[in-house]
Amino acid sequence: MSKYSDFWFDSRRTSLVDDLLSDDKPVKKGKDHVALAGHKRAIGNFVRIVSGQNIPVKFPTRGDSYTDGKSVTIGANVNEKNFDYVVGLALHEGSHIAYSDFNAFGDARNYSKIREYELDSSKREFFRGMINYIEDRRVDNIVFRNSPGYKGYYHSLYNKYFNGKKVALGLASDMYRDLDLDSYMFRIINFTNEETDFGALPRLLDIYRLIDMKNISRLKSTDDAIELAKSVCEVVFGIIDSAPGNGEGNDENSENTEDGENQSDGDSSPGAGSDNDDSAGDDTSSSDDQNNGKKLSDRQQNQIFLFTTNFKFST
């Protein structure tokens, strides 16, 4: 059990009851439905506190975690071992209800064109994913900075999904290094992982600076997040469309972007607004040549693929 969960769980209760009743008979372990109900009730309270509303919380045992603005769905088994990161999920989804504009989401996700780029199905999906990623970091940062008592839950959440060993292995490998949307999505959403490799794809360092995670609090609304997502897409779509076989050549690793130099209020927060920047800093060097990465076994590649495709929490 982690230190963040200690407040909610009292491991002495069972032993105290046993002492009182003098019950020495071994009890077959099984699912503790009373404890499970308590865990879910506590998680529901977190959602109501952070959202400021009486929001119902659903607990399917599998699937995505998300909110539609009216309820929160947590697609994970709940127990003492994973309580911290599940609370992090609940806080994350509840914060969308408090701080995200769902009408703006709905409008943006139906765009057929952003700036000079027509959106086919794959580009539209990438754009939607980039909106989710940037808006996720924006609202996480708000709660992280304003409610320091929740920091441990956010650290558990990020360590589970973004800073874990499988993600690190994938980032250091030869996977997700092709000039395609899946590779850029994987590399961008895992910028906070210490194995981030800016040489894996053209202009990743530009995109990192453009998003400027340390100063994500400069984004004051969902509309701001959408505009930044457009700027990221503009870079990525330009690279992919001009790649050999798709257009006119390849503009690799230009390290100066007009939007990337914007500075703000000096927050030192990575993804969730941490006081310690666990992501790679701006002074990290990026080679002009793409790195090849480590070769993984078929089994390792399959594990990483399954993890990245099954993982999803968003609005």
C-alpha positions, 0 to 999 in steps of 0.5 A: 500500500502506498503512502498516499492511500494510508489515510483511506485504509486501516490495516489494523481493523481486521486484526482488532476484530480477530482479537476481540472475537478470539477467532483463530480460524484461517479465513479464505481470501476473496474479494472484499466487497465492503472494502471495494465499496469504500474505495469506490465511494472515496473515489466518487468523493474525489470527483465531486470535490474537484468538479464541484458537482454531484457527478455520478461515477461508473466503474466498469472493470475494463475499457477507457476512462473518460467523462462526457461532462455529466458523468465519469467512467473509470475503466479500471479495477479498483483495489488497494494496490492501484488506488492511488493511480485510479484516484489520479484518473478520477481527479483527471476526469473530474477536472475536465468537468470543472475546467474544460469547454465541452462545446468547444471540444465538440466543434473542434472534433468535427472540423474538416480542415485546420489552417491549410490542411484538409483532414482525412480520417487519420489526420482528424483522429490525430488532431482530436488526440492532440487536443485531448493531450494538450487539454489533459495537461492543461487541466491536470496542471490547474489541479496540481498547482491549486491542490498540492494534497493531490500531487501524490495521486497525479504522480502515481497516474503519470508513473503508471501511464507515461513514465512506466517501463514499457513506455520507456522501452518503446521510446528507446527502441526502434519502434515508432520512428517512421514518418507517420501519425502513430509514431508522432503521437506516441513520441509526443504524448510521452514527452515526460518520460526520461527516455524521450529521444528528440532524434527519433523523428524530425522536429520533435524538439521543435514540437516539445518547445512549441507545446512548452509543457513547463508553461502550460498554464499560459493556456487559459481555456480549451480554445487555447488548447485547440489552437495549440493543437492546430499548431502542432498538427501543422508541423506534423502534417507538413513533415508527413505530407512532404516525406518521400513518396508523399510530396517534396522532400523532408524538412528535418529538425529545424529548431526554431519555430515562431510559436515555440519561443513563447514564454509565460509565467514561468511554471516549472511543471512537466505534464501535471505541473510538477515542481520537479521537471521529470521530462527532458529539458530544452537544453537536451541536444537533438541530432540532425540524424534520426537515431535508430533505437534498440531492436526489440523482440517480437514479444517485447514489441507486442507488449508495447503495442498492446499497452499503447493501444489499450491505454486511453483516458480522455474527455 
